[in-house]
Amino acid sequence: MSFTRKHVVINWSYSLNNSVISRVEMIVDLGFKFNSSLDPGPHITMICCKAYKMLGFLKRLAHDFKLGLSLKILFCSLVRPILEYGAVLWNPHTAGHSRQLEMVQRKFLSFAGFILNIHHQPHDYVPVSEFLNIDTLSNRRITLGFKFLNGLISGNIDSPYLLSLINFRVPQRNSRNNAPFYVPSYTSNYLANEPITRIMSLANVDASRLC
């Protein structure tokens, strides 16, 4: 596989012991689905499909449950980890991909609202999420990003290379800019939403969540 975002790609045939190595356009490794352009879309589609299947199992299992805590524990133990595994790496920056992930949780909230008889307007699951104290997946991914950044800075995550990518801002003079990190400007959304850059940008907006 050749990783590139160019429209015209030079494909070279590689061989090992006179055997040509087959070329692929997509591969799953360590639970992540990669394509040649490193677009998170295929991975998000894959985990959503897995989460829907697990959610279907949960709904069959818990159809007669009447305790909200039991439903929440099942969802947080069986379904949500599928949607959050490695989210720091593939956290989407497009509204479409974010909605695709959020729809899985909304399906669960719809089911929980029906089972627990929680009154709510059609397609408005805020009362259900507040009753179960379940935050949106988008907010949780932001929290996971801060935890990852704090882990790098504190040394709890041992990765000198990733730590070297953190650009601490050292002002030359007094300024009203209190941002803790220097984030350069990029000409594309792809580079601006690279994981480390995205996390530093979030920390500049809300530095109170840093350790």
C-alpha positions as a printed NumPy array, in Angstrom:
array([[  0.   ,   0.   ,   0.   ],
       [  1.214,   3.47 ,  -0.866],
       [  0.043,   6.201,   1.498],
       [ -0.547,   9.43 ,  -0.396],
       [ -3.236,  12.021,  -1.107],
       [ -2.039,  12.697,  -4.655],
       [ -4.44 ,  12.056,  -7.512],
       [ -1.724,  10.544,  -9.67 ],
       [  0.169,   7.8  ,  -7.857],
       [  3.279,   6.026,  -9.133],
       [  2.709,   2.34 ,  -8.293],
       [  5.858,   0.271,  -8.222],
       [  5.776,  -3.522,  -8.139],
       [  7.709,  -4.922,  -5.2  ],
       [  8.856,  -8.513,  -4.926],
       [ 10.262, -10.747,  -2.221],
       [ 12.232, -13.856,  -3.195],
       [ 11.011, -13.416,  -6.773],
       [  7.377, -13.364,  -5.607],
       [  5.437, -10.222,  -6.444],
       [  3.844,  -8.631,  -3.386],
       [  0.189,  -7.935,  -4.051],
       [ -0.981,  -4.343,  -3.729],
       [ -4.044,  -3.468,  -1.639],
       [ -6.069,  -0.271,  -1.276],
       [ -7.289,  -0.949,   2.25 ],
       [ -6.065,  -2.944,   5.243],
       [ -7.109,  -3.574,   8.855],
       [ -4.271,  -3.512,  11.393],
       [ -4.569,  -3.461,  15.196],
       [ -8.292,  -2.802,  14.873],
       [ -7.912,   0.224,  12.584],
       [ -8.953,   0.301,   8.941],
       [ -6.441,   2.197,   6.808],
       [ -6.756,   3.258,   3.187],
       [ -4.167,   4.859,   0.949],
       [ -5.272,   8.44 ,   1.76 ],
       [ -5.587,   7.845,   5.543],
       [ -9.205,   8.948,   5.369],
       [-10.968,   7.982,   8.649],
       [-14.266,   7.384,   6.823],
       [-13.823,   3.63 ,   6.123],
       [-12.734,   3.022,   9.724],
       [-15.729,   4.945,  11.102],
       [-18.092,   2.973,   8.871],
       [-16.511,  -0.286,  10.043],
       [-16.817,   0.452,  13.764],
       [-20.362,   1.778,  13.356],
       [-21.377,  -1.516,  11.74 ],
       [-19.797,  -3.449,  14.621],
       [-21.461,  -1.168,  17.185],
       [-24.899,  -1.578,  15.568],
       [-24.551,  -5.361,  15.732],
       [-23.593,  -5.202,  19.406],
       [-26.426,  -2.753,  20.057],
       [-28.861,  -5.207,  18.475],
       [-27.594,  -7.897,  20.86 ],
       [-28.004,  -5.496,  23.797],
       [-31.583,  -4.655,  22.815],
       [-32.517,  -8.342,  22.586],
       [-30.837,  -9.034,  25.918],
       [-32.26 ,  -6.06 ,  27.836],
       [-35.732,  -5.787,  26.345],
       [-37.341,  -6.485,  29.753],
       [-34.908,  -4.424,  31.844],
       [-36.422,  -1.622,  33.91 ],
       [-33.333,  -0.21 ,  35.622],
       [-31.572,   2.66 ,  33.868],
       [-28.244,   1.841,  35.522],
       [-28.288,  -1.677,  34.084],
       [-28.924,  -0.371,  30.566],
       [-26.177,   2.244,  30.92 ],
       [-23.637,  -0.307,  32.156],
       [-24.38 ,  -2.621,  29.232],
       [-24.071,   0.185,  26.677],
       [-20.886,   1.602,  28.21 ],
       [-19.337,  -1.862,  28.474],
       [-20.337,  -3.423,  25.16 ],
       [-21.116,  -0.717,  22.603],
       [-19.351,   2.512,  23.447],
       [-15.813,   1.027,  23.622],
       [-16.209,  -0.034,  19.984],
       [-16.909,   3.587,  19.036],
       [-14.03 ,   5.01 ,  21.078],
       [-11.14 ,   2.612,  20.577],
       [ -8.173,   4.672,  19.418],
       [-10.391,   7.744,  18.916],
       [ -7.43 ,  10.083,  19.491],
       [ -6.015,   8.82 ,  16.201],
       [ -9.093,   8.978,  13.953],
       [-11.303,  11.616,  15.655],
       [-13.317,  13.01 ,  12.698],
       [-13.303,  16.698,  11.827],
       [-16.314,  16.56 ,   9.511],
       [-19.904,  16.906,  10.725],
       [-21.019,  13.937,   8.61 ],
       [-18.661,  11.459,  10.232],
       [-19.456,  12.84 ,  13.678],
       [-23.196,  12.391,  13.071],
       [-22.576,   8.866,  11.81 ],
       [-20.995,   7.954,  15.144],
       [-23.557,   9.845,  17.194],
       [-26.421,   8.013,  15.488],
       [-25.391,   4.77 ,  17.192],
       [-25.725,   6.334,  20.633],
       [-28.992,   8.008,  19.634],
       [-30.366,   4.576,  18.691],
       [-29.528,   3.383,  22.195],
       [-31.064,   6.482,  23.812],
       [-34.239,   5.929,  21.798],
       [-34.401,   2.344,  23.033],
       [-33.65 ,   3.342,  26.634],
       [-36.261,   6.097,  26.557],
       [-38.892,   3.599,  25.427],
       [-37.925,   0.893,  27.938],
       [-37.687,   3.322,  30.887],
       [-40.751,   5.319,  29.794],
       [-38.862,   8.638,  29.768],
       [-40.941,  11.375,  28.157],
       [-39.146,  13.253,  25.392],
       [-39.967,  14.967,  22.137],
       [-39.513,  12.942,  18.921],
       [-35.815,  12.733,  17.973],
       [-34.864,  14.781,  21.072],
       [-32.987,  12.441,  23.38 ],
       [-31.515,  15.062,  25.722],
       [-33.906,  14.097,  28.581],
       [-32.839,  10.453,  28.216],
       [-29.123,  11.272,  28.122],
       [-29.512,  13.521,  31.176],
       [-31.42 ,  10.824,  33.053],
       [-28.696,   8.257,  32.296],
       [-25.883,  10.846,  32.608],
       [-24.438,   9.941,  29.202],
       [-22.396,  12.614,  27.425],
       [-22.199,  12.948,  23.658],
       [-19.514,  10.917,  21.902],
       [-18.078,  14.126,  20.467],
       [-17.497,  15.595,  23.928],
       [-16.035,  12.333,  25.139],
       [-13.547,  12.279,  22.246],
       [-12.417,  15.757,  23.253],
       [-11.933,  14.54 ,  26.823],
       [ -9.958,  11.534,  25.572],
       [ -7.737,  13.92 ,  23.618],
       [ -6.998,  15.969,  26.747],
       [ -6.24 ,  12.803,  28.718],
       [ -3.811,  11.717,  26.011],
       [ -2.093,  15.111,  25.975],
       [ -1.868,  15.202,  29.773],
       [ -0.43 ,  11.701,  29.731],
       [  2.306,  12.747,  27.298],
       [  3.208,  15.864,  29.272],
       [  3.207,  14.117,  32.667],
       [  5.191,  11.129,  31.4  ],
       [  2.44 ,   8.591,  32.04 ],
       [  2.531,   7.851,  28.305],
       [  6.102,   6.909,  27.445],
       [  6.616,   8.12 ,  23.893],
       [  9.561,  10.503,  23.409],
       [  8.745,  10.874,  19.706],
       [  5.157,  11.98 ,  20.285],
       [  6.287,  14.253,  23.103],
       [  8.769,  15.885,  20.71 ],
       [  5.812,  16.89 ,  18.506],
       [  4.312,  19.012,  21.3  ],
       [  5.213,  22.648,  20.564],
       [  5.183,  24.591,  23.813],
       [  4.737,  28.304,  23.279],
       [  7.514,  30.403,  24.793],
       [  6.571,  34.106,  24.451],
       [  9.39 ,  36.583,  23.915],
       [  7.482,  39.379,  25.65 ],
       [  4.329,  39.943,  27.664],
       [  1.237,  39.3  ,  25.621],
       [ -2.481,  38.816,  26.051],
       [ -2.151,  35.523,  24.235],
       [ -2.088,  32.867,  26.97 ],
       [ -2.153,  29.87 ,  24.638],
       [  0.196,  27.186,  26.034],
       [  1.074,  25.716,  22.637],
       [  2.274,  27.071,  19.333],
       [  0.107,  25.782,  16.49 ],
       [  1.217,  26.84 ,  12.996],
       [ -1.274,  27.749,  10.302],
       [ -2.042,  25.12 ,   7.694],
       [ -3.533,  25.442,   4.234],
       [ -5.62 ,  22.259,   4.451],
       [ -8.096,  20.807,   6.927],
       [ -6.266,  17.499,   6.682],
       [ -3.085,  18.929,   8.238],
       [ -4.932,  21.181,  10.677],
       [ -6.757,  18.154,  12.091],
       [ -3.75 ,  15.893,  12.409],
       [ -4.122,  14.304,  15.902],
       [ -1.374,  16.129,  17.799],
       [ -2.136,  19.464,  16.114],
       [ -5.86 ,  19.089,  16.825],
       [ -5.264,  18.317,  20.505],
       [ -2.939,  21.311,  20.912],
       [ -5.536,  23.56 ,  19.265],
       [ -8.207,  22.333,  21.695],
       [ -5.868,  22.923,  24.629],
       [ -5.269,  26.495,  23.455],
       [ -9.014,  27.1  ,  23.618],
       [ -9.474,  25.527,  27.078],
       [ -6.128,  25.357,  28.889],
       [ -7.87 ,  24.731,  32.233],
       [ -8.185,  21.045,  31.319],
       [ -4.431,  20.556,  31.209],
       [ -2.698,  18.86 ,  34.141]])
